[in-house]
Amino acid sequence: MITRRRLFTTASAAVLAAPFAADAQPARRMPRIGVLSNSAGPTDPDRAFTQGLTDLGYIEGKTILVDVRYSNGRSELFPGFVADFLRVGVDIIVGWAPPAIVAARQATRDIPIVFIAVADPVGAGFVETLARPGGNVTGIGPFDELGAKRLEILKETIPSVRHVAVLINPTHRQADAMVKAMTAAAGSLGITIDVLGAASASAIPGAFSEMKKRGVNALAVQPDAMFWLRRQAIVSLAARASLPAIYWVKEYVQIGGLSSYAVSLADMGRRAAPYIDKILRGTKPADLPVEQPTKFELVINLKTAKALGLTIPQSLLQRADQVIE
C-alpha cells in the first residue's frame, strides 16, 4: 500500500517563530516542504531529518509543514507526487533517491530541490560540480560505493572465505560501477565473486537457488530500494542457506542479518535540515556546495554469528559502531 503521511500538521496561516519571526513582521505563509521517499513508511532517517529541523528552531504546525510521500519502492509514482507538490505550492522538494530527484527536476527548474544519499550527483547530472552545483539542486550524497569495503569486512570476518555471491539489481543506475569496484577488490583479496541479478522481488528466491548451485560460502547484498523493502525475505533466505552475509544498511542486521557497513542515513537526514534552513532564508541551491557523508557505521549481529558457527574477530568487534547480542 502506498502511504502518505503529513509529519507536521497544517495551519491556514501563522506568524513564523524562530528563525523567521520578528515582532514587527506581518504574518507570513507557513513554508511547505515536500519529501519523496522510496520507503513504505517513516524510518529513522526520516525522523532524523525532522529532528534536524526541530533542532534549528522550527516548530511543528506553527513554523513549517513537511509533507512526505512514500512510494513503497515504486519509483513510477514519484512524478505524480511531484505534481501534487506543485499544485499545493511547496517551497522546497527533498528526495531520498535518484528517481525522486529525476522526477522533481523534470517537473521544475525553479523550486529548490535537496537530495539525500545520492552516490554520484555529478555523474547523474543533478549538479554541475560539488562546489558550485548550479541550477536548483543541491544536497548531501557523493560517496564512493562501499562494496569493496564490505568484501574486506567479509574476509576479515571469515578469513577462509573464497567464493562470495554478490546480489545486485541489474536495473540499478550504478549496477555496472558497483560490479566493477567489487571485481577489482575481490582480486586483491583472493576472492572469487559470482554476480547474481534480481530485477524484481519474484527473482530473489531464484538468485538464492543459484547461489546454492554455485557453492558460494558468503554473500554481499548491494544497495537497492527493492531489496530494502524485501529485506526480511532476503535475511530469511540467507539464514536458510546458512550464508554469512553483509548488507548495505543496518536494518538488515537488526532483523537477523550478520553484518552491515554503510553510510549513516540518519546522519545524512539530520545534515539535510540546514540546507532547508538556508534556502528558506534566501540562499540559492546553486550557491550551496554539495556535502559528503562523514559518518559510516559497522553493525554486527552476534546472535546470527553464533547460529552460523562463526567467531567474530575481536578486532572487528572493537571497530563496530553497534553490536547486537
Buried (B, 14 or more C-beta within 10 A) or exposed (E): EEBEBEBBEEEEEBBBEEEBBEEEEEEEEBBBBBBBBBBBEBBEBBBBBBBBBBEBBBBBBBBBBBBBBBBBBBBEBBBEBBEBBBEEEBBBBBBBBBBBBBBBBEBBEEBBBBBBBBBBBBEBEBBBEBEEBBBBBBBBBBBEBBBBBBBBBBBBBBEEBEBBBBBBBBEBBBBEBBBBBBBEBBEEBEBEBBBBBBBEBEBBEEBBEBBEEEEBBBBBBBBBBBBBBBBEBBBBBBBEBEBBBBBBBBBBBBBBBBBBBBBBBBBBBBBBBBBBBBBBEEBBBBEBEBBEBEBBBBBBBBEBBEEBEBEBEEEBEEEBBEBBE
